[in-house]
Amino acid sequence: MRYVCSNCHTPVEAQADDEHKVCPNCKAEAGIEPVKEGTPPAMQYFGAVLLVAAIAALGGAFAGMGG
């Protein structure tokens, strides 16, 4: 499983059941966090809202040009 040191941001490879994880760079034992894969749902929804707002703004701009 992939982890990252929150102190120096060095990637750390370790087993999930390994209780004693140590950063190979700064030797920190605390702050070794699992790497999160993928985009969080909140960020995906925010992107969708921005897309809808951009389409609405462009549609309004083009509708205003026709008059």
C-alpha positions as CSV (number, residue, x, y, z in Angstrom):
1,M,0.0,0.0,0.0
2,R,1.2,3.5,-0.7
3,Y,1.7,6.0,2.0
4,V,3.1,9.6,2.1
5,C,5.0,11.3,4.9
6,S,3.1,14.4,6.0
7,N,6.3,15.9,7.3
8,C,8.5,15.8,4.2
9,H,6.0,14.5,1.5
10,T,8.2,11.5,0.7
11,P,6.3,8.4,-0.7
12,V,6.5,5.4,1.6
13,E,5.8,1.8,0.6
14,A,4.5,-0.4,3.4
15,Q,2.1,-3.1,4.2
16,A,-1.3,-2.1,5.5
17,D,-0.9,-4.4,8.6
18,D,2.6,-3.0,9.4
19,E,2.2,-1.2,12.7
20,H,5.7,0.5,12.6
21,K,5.9,2.7,9.5
22,V,8.9,5.0,9.3
23,C,9.7,7.6,6.6
24,P,13.0,6.6,4.8
25,N,13.9,10.3,4.3
26,C,13.3,12.1,7.6
27,K,12.8,9.1,9.9
28,A,9.4,10.3,11.1
29,E,7.3,7.7,12.7
30,A,4.1,9.8,13.1
31,G,2.2,11.3,10.2
32,I,2.6,8.5,7.7
33,E,-0.7,8.7,5.8
34,P,-2.3,6.6,3.1
35,V,-2.4,8.0,-0.4
36,K,-5.9,8.8,-1.5
37,E,-6.7,7.7,-5.0
38,G,-9.3,9.4,-7.2
39,T,-11.1,12.7,-7.0
40,P,-13.4,13.2,-4.0
41,P,-17.1,13.5,-4.8
42,A,-17.4,17.0,-3.5
43,M,-14.8,18.2,-6.1
44,Q,-16.6,16.3,-8.8
45,Y,-19.9,18.0,-7.9
46,F,-18.2,21.4,-7.8
47,G,-16.8,20.8,-11.3
48,A,-20.3,20.0,-12.6
49,V,-21.8,23.1,-11.0
50,L,-19.0,25.2,-12.7
51,L,-19.8,23.6,-16.0
52,V,-23.5,24.3,-15.8
53,A,-22.8,28.0,-14.7
54,A,-20.4,28.4,-17.7
55,I,-22.9,27.0,-20.1
56,A,-25.6,29.3,-18.7
57,A,-23.4,32.4,-18.9
58,L,-22.4,31.6,-22.5
59,G,-26.1,30.9,-23.4
60,G,-27.1,34.3,-21.9
61,A,-24.3,36.1,-23.7
62,F,-25.3,34.6,-27.1
63,A,-29.0,35.3,-26.4
64,G,-28.2,38.9,-25.6
65,M,-26.3,39.3,-28.9
66,G,-29.3,38.4,-31.1
67,G,-31.6,41.1,-30.0
